[in-house]
Amino acid sequence: MDFKSILHALVAILECLSIIIIIYGVVIQFIDFIKSEFSCKERKLAVKKVLMLKNFLGTYILFSLEVLICADIIESILDPSMKHILSLSAIVIIRTIISYFLNKEIKDEDKK
């Protein structure tokens, strides 16, 4: 097994890890959502908790995108095709946009 094959395997592992991170985040946040729906008697408090859960889920999504960026960087080094470079660019743009709006929501939530 040569070095290039090892790096391709590493890319596949990182992509799977990214999926696992998203699934884990969704499951954890869904469980917390169900708990908050049944435990909160006041609707206003339940909505506030849901907004907080949404922000937490966004952090899992951001972390997952970071892992995907690592995988795409390695893949772009191994095969610097236009497809890989465009894919990497798209993921970086999406991650930047999500990060910007997530941070904005968190700051707005802290002001309340």
ABEGO torsion letter per residue (X at the ends): XBAAAAAAAAAAAAAAAAAAAAAAAAAAAAAAAAAAAAABABAAAAAAAAAAAAAAAAAAAAAAAAAAAAAAAAAAAABBBAAAAAAAAAAAAAAAAAAAAAAAAAAAAAAX
